[in-house]
Amino acid sequence: MNTETDNIDTLTRMTPVKVLSQNMSTIAQAIDDAATDGNKQQVLQLVDSAEALLKAISKLNQ
């Protein structure tokens, strides 16, 4: 059973790096979708976002 306490425990275990890593997975999927659709401009924008996110993850890991 999923209780409020379980939800709070899950949230407290989420570190900034975990959250950013999950966002990176989302961006990777969006890049794949945009590339499949042939949307070059969106792919370029998403790659820029992924690069910025990777820099943020790297800084947090230092």
mmCIF file of the N, C-alpha and C atoms, coordinates in Angstrom:
data_MODEL
# 
_entry.id   MODEL 
# 
loop_
_atom_site.group_PDB 
_atom_site.id 
_atom_site.type_symbol 
_atom_site.label_atom_id 
_atom_site.label_alt_id 
_atom_site.label_comp_id 
_atom_site.label_asym_id 
_atom_site.label_entity_id 
_atom_site.label_seq_id 
_atom_site.pdbx_PDB_ins_code 
_atom_site.Cartn_x 
_atom_site.Cartn_y 
_atom_site.Cartn_z 
_atom_site.occupancy 
_atom_site.B_iso_or_equiv 
_atom_site.pdbx_formal_charge 
_atom_site.auth_seq_id 
_atom_site.auth_comp_id 
_atom_site.auth_asym_id 
_atom_site.auth_atom_id 
_atom_site.pdbx_PDB_model_num 
ATOM 1   N N  . MET A 1 1  ? 0.844  -1.183 0.000   1.00 0.00 ? 1  MET A N  1 
ATOM 2   C CA . MET A 1 1  ? 0.000  0.000  0.000   1.00 0.00 ? 1  MET A CA 1 
ATOM 3   C C  . MET A 1 1  ? 0.889  1.246  0.000   1.00 0.00 ? 1  MET A C  1 
ATOM 4   N N  . ASN A 1 2  ? 0.559  2.186  -0.845  1.00 0.00 ? 2  ASN A N  1 
ATOM 5   C CA . ASN A 1 2  ? 1.341  3.412  -0.988  1.00 0.00 ? 2  ASN A CA 1 
ATOM 6   C C  . ASN A 1 2  ? 0.762  4.483  -0.069  1.00 0.00 ? 2  ASN A C  1 
ATOM 7   N N  . THR A 1 3  ? 1.449  4.741  1.009   1.00 0.00 ? 3  THR A N  1 
ATOM 8   C CA . THR A 1 3  ? 0.956  5.708  1.982   1.00 0.00 ? 3  THR A CA 1 
ATOM 9   C C  . THR A 1 3  ? 1.644  7.051  1.796   1.00 0.00 ? 3  THR A C  1 
ATOM 10  N N  . GLU A 1 4  ? 1.125  8.043  2.481   1.00 0.00 ? 4  GLU A N  1 
ATOM 11  C CA . GLU A 1 4  ? 1.724  9.379  2.433   1.00 0.00 ? 4  GLU A CA 1 
ATOM 12  C C  . GLU A 1 4  ? 3.154  9.342  2.954   1.00 0.00 ? 4  GLU A C  1 
ATOM 13  N N  . THR A 1 5  ? 3.394  8.530  3.979   1.00 0.00 ? 5  THR A N  1 
ATOM 14  C CA . THR A 1 5  ? 4.745  8.399  4.530   1.00 0.00 ? 5  THR A CA 1 
ATOM 15  C C  . THR A 1 5  ? 5.698  7.823  3.490   1.00 0.00 ? 5  THR A C  1 
ATOM 16  N N  . ASP A 1 6  ? 5.227  6.824  2.729   1.00 0.00 ? 6  ASP A N  1 
ATOM 17  C CA . ASP A 1 6  ? 6.051  6.252  1.658   1.00 0.00 ? 6  ASP A CA 1 
ATOM 18  C C  . ASP A 1 6  ? 6.399  7.317  0.625   1.00 0.00 ? 6  ASP A C  1 
ATOM 19  N N  . ASN A 1 7  ? 5.420  8.141  0.279   1.00 0.00 ? 7  ASN A N  1 
ATOM 20  C CA . ASN A 1 7  ? 5.649  9.211  -0.693  1.00 0.00 ? 7  ASN A CA 1 
ATOM 21  C C  . ASN A 1 7  ? 6.676  10.210 -0.177  1.00 0.00 ? 7  ASN A C  1 
ATOM 22  N N  . ILE A 1 8  ? 6.583  10.560 1.078   1.00 0.00 ? 8  ILE A N  1 
ATOM 23  C CA . ILE A 1 8  ? 7.534  11.510 1.673   1.00 0.00 ? 8  ILE A CA 1 
ATOM 24  C C  . ILE A 1 8  ? 8.927  10.898 1.701   1.00 0.00 ? 8  ILE A C  1 
ATOM 25  N N  . ASP A 1 9  ? 9.023  9.622  2.068   1.00 0.00 ? 9  ASP A N  1 
ATOM 26  C CA . ASP A 1 9  ? 10.322 8.939  2.077   1.00 0.00 ? 9  ASP A CA 1 
ATOM 27  C C  . ASP A 1 9  ? 10.945 8.929  0.686   1.00 0.00 ? 9  ASP A C  1 
ATOM 28  N N  . THR A 1 10 ? 10.136 8.668  -0.309  1.00 0.00 ? 10 THR A N  1 
ATOM 29  C CA . THR A 1 10 ? 10.630 8.664  -1.686  1.00 0.00 ? 10 THR A CA 1 
ATOM 30  C C  . THR A 1 10 ? 11.146 10.039 -2.074  1.00 0.00 ? 10 THR A C  1 
ATOM 31  N N  . LEU A 1 11 ? 10.410 11.072 -1.735  1.00 0.00 ? 11 LEU A N  1 
ATOM 32  C CA . LEU A 1 11 ? 10.825 12.436 -2.074  1.00 0.00 ? 11 LEU A CA 1 
ATOM 33  C C  . LEU A 1 11 ? 12.112 12.835 -1.369  1.00 0.00 ? 11 LEU A C  1 
ATOM 34  N N  . THR A 1 12 ? 12.270 12.424 -0.124  1.00 0.00 ? 12 THR A N  1 
ATOM 35  C CA . THR A 1 12 ? 13.471 12.818 0.612   1.00 0.00 ? 12 THR A CA 1 
ATOM 36  C C  . THR A 1 12 ? 14.713 12.099 0.104   1.00 0.00 ? 12 THR A C  1 
ATOM 37  N N  . ARG A 1 13 ? 14.537 10.961 -0.553  1.00 0.00 ? 13 ARG A N  1 
ATOM 38  C CA . ARG A 1 13 ? 15.685 10.244 -1.119  1.00 0.00 ? 13 ARG A CA 1 
ATOM 39  C C  . ARG A 1 13 ? 16.086 10.786 -2.488  1.00 0.00 ? 13 ARG A C  1 
ATOM 40  N N  . MET A 1 14 ? 15.277 11.662 -3.051  1.00 0.00 ? 14 MET A N  1 
ATOM 41  C CA . MET A 1 14 ? 15.575 12.221 -4.368  1.00 0.00 ? 14 MET A CA 1 
ATOM 42  C C  . MET A 1 14 ? 16.593 13.345 -4.218  1.00 0.00 ? 14 MET A C  1 
ATOM 43  N N  . THR A 1 15 ? 17.784 13.092 -4.677  1.00 0.00 ? 15 THR A N  1 
ATOM 44  C CA . THR A 1 15 ? 18.826 14.111 -4.633  1.00 0.00 ? 15 THR A CA 1 
ATOM 45  C C  . THR A 1 15 ? 18.730 14.960 -5.893  1.00 0.00 ? 15 THR A C  1 
ATOM 46  N N  . PRO A 1 16 ? 19.328 16.149 -5.881  1.00 0.00 ? 16 PRO A N  1 
ATOM 47  C CA . PRO A 1 16 ? 19.323 16.971 -7.097  1.00 0.00 ? 16 PRO A CA 1 
ATOM 48  C C  . PRO A 1 16 ? 19.910 16.234 -8.300  1.00 0.00 ? 16 PRO A C  1 
ATOM 49  N N  . VAL A 1 17 ? 20.945 15.442 -8.069  1.00 0.00 ? 17 VAL A N  1 
ATOM 50  C CA . VAL A 1 17 ? 21.552 14.706 -9.183  1.00 0.00 ? 17 VAL A CA 1 
ATOM 51  C C  . VAL A 1 17 ? 20.567 13.690 -9.751  1.00 0.00 ? 17 VAL A C  1 
ATOM 52  N N  . LYS A 1 18 ? 19.816 13.019 -8.890  1.00 0.00 ? 18 LYS A N  1 
ATOM 53  C CA . LYS A 1 18 ? 18.818 12.056 -9.374  1.00 0.00 ? 18 LYS A CA 1 
ATOM 54  C C  . LYS A 1 18 ? 17.748 12.754 -10.201 1.00 0.00 ? 18 LYS A C  1 
ATOM 55  N N  . VAL A 1 19 ? 17.292 13.894 -9.712  1.00 0.00 ? 19 VAL A N  1 
ATOM 56  C CA . VAL A 1 19 ? 16.259 14.642 -10.433 1.00 0.00 ? 19 VAL A CA 1 
ATOM 57  C C  . VAL A 1 19 ? 16.783 15.090 -11.794 1.00 0.00 ? 19 VAL A C  1 
ATOM 58  N N  . LEU A 1 20 ? 17.995 15.642 -11.812 1.00 0.00 ? 20 LEU A N  1 
ATOM 59  C CA . LEU A 1 20 ? 18.574 16.094 -13.077 1.00 0.00 ? 20 LEU A CA 1 
ATOM 60  C C  . LEU A 1 20 ? 18.824 14.921 -14.014 1.00 0.00 ? 20 LEU A C  1 
ATOM 61  N N  . SER A 1 21 ? 19.214 13.790 -13.487 1.00 0.00 ? 21 SER A N  1 
ATOM 62  C CA . SER A 1 21 ? 19.441 12.602 -14.312 1.00 0.00 ? 21 SER A CA 1 
ATOM 63  C C  . SER A 1 21 ? 18.135 12.118 -14.937 1.00 0.00 ? 21 SER A C  1 
ATOM 64  N N  . GLN A 1 22 ? 17.054 12.179 -14.184 1.00 0.00 ? 22 GLN A N  1 
ATOM 65  C CA . GLN A 1 22 ? 15.748 11.817 -14.735 1.00 0.00 ? 22 GLN A CA 1 
ATOM 66  C C  . GLN A 1 22 ? 15.362 12.785 -15.852 1.00 0.00 ? 22 GLN A C  1 
ATOM 67  N N  . ASN A 1 23 ? 15.674 14.066 -15.653 1.00 0.00 ? 23 ASN A N  1 
ATOM 68  C CA . ASN A 1 23 ? 15.397 15.057 -16.689 1.00 0.00 ? 23 ASN A CA 1 
ATOM 69  C C  . ASN A 1 23 ? 16.220 14.779 -17.937 1.00 0.00 ? 23 ASN A C  1 
ATOM 70  N N  . MET A 1 24 ? 17.459 14.312 -17.751 1.00 0.00 ? 24 MET A N  1 
ATOM 71  C CA . MET A 1 24 ? 18.310 13.981 -18.892 1.00 0.00 ? 24 MET A CA 1 
ATOM 72  C C  . MET A 1 24 ? 17.686 12.844 -19.700 1.00 0.00 ? 24 MET A C  1 
ATOM 73  N N  . SER A 1 25 ? 17.114 11.871 -19.030 1.00 0.00 ? 25 SER A N  1 
ATOM 74  C CA . SER A 1 25 ? 16.441 10.771 -19.726 1.00 0.00 ? 25 SER A CA 1 
ATOM 75  C C  . SER A 1 25 ? 15.259 11.289 -20.536 1.00 0.00 ? 25 SER A C  1 
ATOM 76  N N  . THR A 1 26 ? 14.526 12.222 -19.959 1.00 0.00 ? 26 THR A N  1 
ATOM 77  C CA . THR A 1 26 ? 13.388 12.819 -20.660 1.00 0.00 ? 26 THR A CA 1 
ATOM 78  C C  . THR A 1 26 ? 13.851 13.577 -21.899 1.00 0.00 ? 26 THR A C  1 
ATOM 79  N N  . ILE A 1 27 ? 14.923 14.337 -21.767 1.00 0.00 ? 27 ILE A N  1 
ATOM 80  C CA . ILE A 1 27 ? 15.462 15.085 -22.907 1.00 0.00 ? 27 ILE A CA 1 
ATOM 81  C C  . ILE A 1 27 ? 15.958 14.126 -23.984 1.00 0.00 ? 27 ILE A C  1 
ATOM 82  N N  . ALA A 1 28 ? 16.626 13.051 -23.574 1.00 0.00 ? 28 ALA A N  1 
ATOM 83  C CA . ALA A 1 28 ? 17.121 12.070 -24.547 1.00 0.00 ? 28 ALA A CA 1 
ATOM 84  C C  . ALA A 1 28 ? 15.966 11.479 -25.352 1.00 0.00 ? 28 ALA A C  1 
ATOM 85  N N  . GLN A 1 29 ? 14.869 11.171 -24.688 1.00 0.00 ? 29 GLN A N  1 
ATOM 86  C CA . GLN A 1 29 ? 13.704 10.636 -25.393 1.00 0.00 ? 29 GLN A CA 1 
ATOM 87  C C  . GLN A 1 29 ? 13.121 11.687 -26.338 1.00 0.00 ? 29 GLN A C  1 
ATOM 88  N N  . ALA A 1 30 ? 13.082 12.940 -25.892 1.00 0.00 ? 30 ALA A N  1 
ATOM 89  C CA . ALA A 1 30 ? 12.564 14.017 -26.742 1.00 0.00 ? 30 ALA A CA 1 
ATOM 90  C C  . ALA A 1 30 ? 13.453 14.226 -27.961 1.00 0.00 ? 30 ALA A C  1 
ATOM 91  N N  . ILE A 1 31 ? 14.770 14.109 -27.787 1.00 0.00 ? 31 ILE A N  1 
ATOM 92  C CA . ILE A 1 31 ? 15.695 14.222 -28.923 1.00 0.00 ? 31 ILE A CA 1 
ATOM 93  C C  . ILE A 1 31 ? 15.419 13.105 -29.917 1.00 0.00 ? 31 ILE A C  1 
ATOM 94  N N  . ASP A 1 32 ? 15.254 11.896 -29.414 1.00 0.00 ? 32 ASP A N  1 
ATOM 95  C CA . ASP A 1 32 ? 14.963 10.753 -30.280 1.00 0.00 ? 32 ASP A CA 1 
ATOM 96  C C  . ASP A 1 32 ? 13.664 10.967 -31.053 1.00 0.00 ? 32 ASP A C  1 
ATOM 97  N N  . ASP A 1 33 ? 12.639 11.436 -30.360 1.00 0.00 ? 33 ASP A N  1 
ATOM 98  C CA . ASP A 1 33 ? 11.352 11.690 -31.011 1.00 0.00 ? 33 ASP A CA 1 
ATOM 99  C C  . ASP A 1 33 ? 11.469 12.772 -32.077 1.00 0.00 ? 33 ASP A C  1 
ATOM 100 N N  . ALA A 1 34 ? 12.164 13.863 -31.747 1.00 0.00 ? 34 ALA A N  1 
ATOM 101 C CA . ALA A 1 34 ? 12.321 14.964 -32.704 1.00 0.00 ? 34 ALA A CA 1 
ATOM 102 C C  . ALA A 1 34 ? 13.134 14.516 -33.916 1.00 0.00 ? 34 ALA A C  1 
ATOM 103 N N  . ALA A 1 35 ? 14.166 13.707 -33.684 1.00 0.00 ? 35 ALA A N  1 
ATOM 104 C CA . ALA A 1 35 ? 14.979 13.210 -34.794 1.00 0.00 ? 35 ALA A CA 1 
ATOM 105 C C  . ALA A 1 35 ? 14.160 12.286 -35.688 1.00 0.00 ? 35 ALA A C  1 
ATOM 106 N N  . THR A 1 36 ? 13.342 11.458 -35.071 1.00 0.00 ? 36 THR A N  1 
ATOM 107 C CA . THR A 1 36 ? 12.474 10.556 -35.835 1.00 0.00 ? 36 THR A CA 1 
ATOM 108 C C  . THR A 1 36 ? 11.500 11.351 -36.692 1.00 0.00 ? 36 THR A C  1 
ATOM 109 N N  . ASP A 1 37 ? 11.020 12.466 -36.157 1.00 0.00 ? 37 ASP A N  1 
ATOM 110 C CA . ASP A 1 37 ? 10.084 13.323 -36.889 1.00 0.00 ? 37 ASP A CA 1 
ATOM 111 C C  . ASP A 1 37 ? 10.784 14.218 -37.907 1.00 0.00 ? 37 ASP A C  1 
ATOM 112 N N  . GLY A 1 38 ? 12.121 14.229 -37.891 1.00 0.00 ? 38 GLY A N  1 
ATOM 113 C CA . GLY A 1 38 ? 12.876 15.064 -38.820 1.00 0.00 ? 38 GLY A CA 1 
ATOM 114 C C  . GLY A 1 38 ? 12.894 16.532 -38.445 1.00 0.00 ? 38 GLY A C  1 
ATOM 115 N N  . ASN A 1 39 ? 12.665 16.847 -37.189 1.00 0.00 ? 39 ASN A N  1 
ATOM 116 C CA . ASN A 1 39 ? 12.614 18.234 -36.731 1.00 0.00 ? 39 ASN A CA 1 
ATOM 117 C C  . ASN A 1 39 ? 14.008 18.667 -36.263 1.00 0.00 ? 39 ASN A C  1 
ATOM 118 N N  . LYS A 1 40 ? 14.818 19.094 -37.226 1.00 0.00 ? 40 LYS A N  1 
ATOM 119 C CA . LYS A 1 40 ? 16.219 19.431 -36.945 1.00 0.00 ? 40 LYS A CA 1 
ATOM 120 C C  . LYS A 1 40 ? 16.353 20.567 -35.930 1.00 0.00 ? 40 LYS A C  1 
ATOM 121 N N  . GLN A 1 41 ? 15.535 21.599 -36.049 1.00 0.00 ? 41 GLN A N  1 
ATOM 122 C CA . GLN A 1 41 ? 15.623 22.750 -35.145 1.00 0.00 ? 41 GLN A CA 1 
ATOM 123 C C  . GLN A 1 41 ? 15.347 22.339 -33.701 1.00 0.00 ? 41 GLN A C  1 
ATOM 124 N N  . GLN A 1 42 ? 14.337 21.507 -33.514 1.00 0.00 ? 42 GLN A N  1 
ATOM 125 C CA . GLN A 1 42 ? 14.013 21.055 -32.160 1.00 0.00 ? 42 GLN A CA 1 
ATOM 126 C C  . GLN A 1 42 ? 15.132 20.174 -31.604 1.00 0.00 ? 42 GLN A C  1 
ATOM 127 N N  . VAL A 1 43 ? 15.720 19.335 -32.455 1.00 0.00 ? 43 VAL A N  1 
ATOM 128 C CA . VAL A 1 43 ? 16.842 18.497 -32.013 1.00 0.00 ? 43 VAL A CA 1 
ATOM 129 C C  . VAL A 1 43 ? 17.981 19.380 -31.514 1.00 0.00 ? 43 VAL A C  1 
ATOM 130 N N  . LEU A 1 44 ? 18.310 20.427 -32.267 1.00 0.00 ? 44 LEU A N  1 
ATOM 131 C CA . LEU A 1 44 ? 19.398 21.324 -31.868 1.00 0.00 ? 44 LEU A CA 1 
ATOM 132 C C  . LEU A 1 44 ? 19.101 22.012 -30.537 1.00 0.00 ? 44 LEU A C  1 
ATOM 133 N N  . GLN A 1 45 ? 17.870 22.457 -30.356 1.00 0.00 ? 45 GLN A N  1 
ATOM 134 C CA . GLN A 1 45 ? 17.492 23.102 -29.096 1.00 0.00 ? 45 GLN A CA 1 
ATOM 135 C C  . GLN A 1 45 ? 17.571 22.126 -27.926 1.00 0.00 ? 45 GLN A C  1 
ATOM 136 N N  . LEU A 1 46 ? 17.125 20.910 -28.153 1.00 0.00 ? 46 LEU A N  1 
ATOM 137 C CA . LEU A 1 46 ? 17.161 19.903 -27.090 1.00 0.00 ? 46 LEU A CA 1 
ATOM 138 C C  . LEU A 1 46 ? 18.588 19.493 -26.750 1.00 0.00 ? 46 LEU A C  1 
ATOM 139 N N  . VAL A 1 47 ? 19.445 19.431 -27.758 1.00 0.00 ? 47 VAL A N  1 
ATOM 140 C CA . VAL A 1 47 ? 20.851 19.113 -27.505 1.00 0.00 ? 47 VAL A CA 1 
ATOM 141 C C  . VAL A 1 47 ? 21.484 20.212 -26.654 1.00 0.00 ? 47 VAL A C  1 
ATOM 142 N N  . ASP A 1 48 ? 21.162 21.467 -26.950 1.00 0.00 ? 48 ASP A N  1 
ATOM 143 C CA . ASP A 1 48 ? 21.659 22.578 -26.124 1.00 0.00 ? 48 ASP A CA 1 
ATOM 144 C C  . ASP A 1 48 ? 21.169 22.442 -24.678 1.00 0.00 ? 48 ASP A C  1 
ATOM 145 N N  . SER A 1 49 ? 19.906 22.076 -24.511 1.00 0.00 ? 49 SER A N  1 
ATOM 146 C CA . SER A 1 49 ? 19.358 21.876 -23.164 1.00 0.00 ? 49 SER A CA 1 
ATOM 147 C C  . SER A 1 49 ? 20.056 20.723 -22.454 1.00 0.00 ? 49 SER A C  1 
ATOM 148 N N  . ALA A 1 50 ? 20.307 19.656 -23.182 1.00 0.00 ? 50 ALA A N  1 
ATOM 149 C CA . ALA A 1 50 ? 20.989 18.498 -22.598 1.00 0.00 ? 50 ALA A CA 1 
ATOM 150 C C  . ALA A 1 50 ? 22.402 18.860 -22.170 1.00 0.00 ? 50 ALA A C  1 
ATOM 151 N N  . GLU A 1 51 ? 23.070 19.666 -22.978 1.00 0.00 ? 51 GLU A N  1 
ATOM 152 C CA . GLU A 1 51 ? 24.432 20.093 -22.635 1.00 0.00 ? 51 GLU A CA 1 
ATOM 153 C C  . GLU A 1 51 ? 24.436 20.921 -21.346 1.00 0.00 ? 51 GLU A C  1 
ATOM 154 N N  . ALA A 1 52 ? 23.489 21.840 -21.226 1.00 0.00 ? 52 ALA A N  1 
ATOM 155 C CA . ALA A 1 52 ? 23.392 22.664 -20.015 1.00 0.00 ? 52 ALA A CA 1 
ATOM 156 C C  . ALA A 1 52 ? 23.069 21.798 -18.798 1.00 0.00 ? 52 ALA A C  1 
ATOM 157 N N  . LEU A 1 53 ? 22.197 20.832 -18.980 1.00 0.00 ? 53 LEU A N  1 
ATOM 158 C CA . LEU A 1 53 ? 21.839 19.934 -17.887 1.00 0.00 ? 53 LEU A CA 1 
ATOM 159 C C  . LEU A 1 53 ? 23.028 19.076 -17.475 1.00 0.00 ? 53 LEU A C  1 
ATOM 160 N N  . LEU A 1 54 ? 23.790 18.606 -18.439 1.00 0.00 ? 54 LEU A N  1 
ATOM 161 C CA . LEU A 1 54 ? 24.982 17.811 -18.139 1.00 0.00 ? 54 LEU A CA 1 
ATOM 162 C C  . LEU A 1 54 ? 26.004 18.633 -17.355 1.00 0.00 ? 54 LEU A C  1 
ATOM 163 N N  . LYS A 1 55 ? 26.153 19.892 -17.720 1.00 0.00 ? 55 LYS A N  1 
ATOM 164 C CA . LYS A 1 55 ? 27.061 20.773 -16.973 1.00 0.00 ? 55 LYS A CA 1 
ATOM 165 C C  . LYS A 1 55 ? 26.592 20.930 -15.526 1.00 0.00 ? 55 LYS A C  1 
ATOM 166 N N  . ALA A 1 56 ? 25.288 21.072 -15.334 1.00 0.00 ? 56 ALA A N  1 
ATOM 167 C CA . ALA A 1 56 ? 24.741 21.209 -13.980 1.00 0.00 ? 56 ALA A CA 1 
ATOM 168 C C  . ALA A 1 56 ? 24.980 19.938 -13.164 1.00 0.00 ? 56 ALA A C  1 
ATOM 169 N N  . ILE A 1 57 ? 24.773 18.784 -13.779 1.00 0.00 ? 57 ILE A N  1 
ATOM 170 C CA . ILE A 1 57 ? 25.018 17.515 -13.089 1.00 0.00 ? 57 ILE A CA 1 
ATOM 171 C C  . ILE A 1 57 ? 26.486 17.396 -12.720 1.00 0.00 ? 57 ILE A C  1 
ATOM 172 N N  . SER A 1 58 ? 27.360 17.768 -13.642 1.00 0.00 ? 58 SER A N  1 
ATOM 173 C CA . SER A 1 58 ? 28.804 17.691 -13.384 1.00 0.00 ? 58 SER A CA 1 
ATOM 174 C C  . SER A 1 58 ? 29.208 18.587 -12.218 1.00 0.00 ? 58 SER A C  1 
ATOM 175 N N  . LYS A 1 59 ? 28.648 19.794 -12.169 1.00 0.00 ? 59 LYS A N  1 
ATOM 176 C CA . LYS A 1 59 ? 28.976 20.714 -11.069 1.00 0.00 ? 59 LYS A CA 1 
ATOM 177 C C  . LYS A 1 59 ? 28.503 20.163 -9.732  1.00 0.00 ? 59 LYS A C  1 
ATOM 178 N N  . LEU A 1 60 ? 27.332 19.547 -9.721  1.00 0.00 ? 60 LEU A N  1 
ATOM 179 C CA . LEU A 1 60 ? 26.817 18.982 -8.475  1.00 0.00 ? 60 LEU A CA 1 
ATOM 180 C C  . LEU A 1 60 ? 27.650 17.792 -8.006  1.00 0.00 ? 60 LEU A C  1 
ATOM 181 N N  . ASN A 1 61 ? 28.254 17.088 -8.935  1.00 0.00 ? 61 ASN A N  1 
ATOM 182 C CA . ASN A 1 61 ? 29.059 15.913 -8.584  1.00 0.00 ? 61 ASN A CA 1 
ATOM 183 C C  . ASN A 1 61 ? 30.464 16.273 -8.127  1.00 0.00 ? 61 ASN A C  1 
ATOM 184 N N  . GLN A 1 62 ? 30.858 17.521 -8.252  1.00 0.00 ? 62 GLN A N  1 
ATOM 185 C CA . GLN A 1 62 ? 32.217 17.924 -7.862  1.00 0.00 ? 62 GLN A CA 1 
ATOM 186 C C  . GLN A 1 62 ? 32.340 18.045 -6.368  1.00 0.00 ? 62 GLN A C  1 
# 
